[in-house]
Amino acid sequence: DIQMTQSPSTLSASVGDRVTITCRASQSISSWLAWYQQKPGKAPKLLIYKASSLESGVPSRFSGSGSGTEFSLTISGLQPDDFATYYCQQHNSYSYSFGQGTKLEIK
Amino acid sequence: QVQLQESGPGLVKPSQTLSLTCTVSGGSISSGSYYWSWIRQPAGKGLEWIGRIYTSGSTNYNPSLKSRVTISVDTSKNQFSLNLSSVTAADTAVYYCARGYGSINYWGQGTLVTVSS
């Protein structure tokens, strides 16, 4: 199984800040990584696919990078709507797996 | 616009089988090259992928659940289903059905299933 480890688990930031969330895979997954945003009581929403491709309709302040085992999600210029929980997901193998999540809180 | 809707009992007794159905609208479940997945989320916790079925009918399951999971598809009804056997309280969660080829871009709204006697 491929294990996904996100850091930090919780992140406190202010509107306008630039923040970065990291996701590490237990083995190489090439660029087969996605990022999701989830708000309470709602299904996750796809933000980034193939590590760095922005899903249609997602604001350009969201960006992804990385390959192999190290990946990051950056939000440039935090907006009030961005405070949520973020998950990474690998889809390199026949078995998907998610990171444990990063909760982005208002400072 | 593809839409997915989960349905099934909200309460299941321990040791019984949890059965959920996902109805797909806005497109045929048998067209295109997509994986149809089940994902769950216990209250206050993270996402856990359960398994997926391809449009061809081939399946892949989370190794930790594989012995208890069956995912099937009914193309005539444009539905796919989840059966999870021998449930315990640890299987209490919101269950999502979803579509994607790798990354998942369509999700159902989720349905809460509680395992309790």
Interface residues (C-beta under 8 A of the other chain):
Chain A: D1 W32 A34 Y36 Q38 K42 A43 P44 K45 L46 Y49 K50 E55 Y87 Q89 H91 Y94 S95 Y96 S97 F98 G99 Q100 G101
Chain B: S37 G46 L47 E48 W49 R52 N60 Y61 N62 P63 S64 Y96 A98 G100 G102 S103 I104 N105 W107 G108 Q109 G110
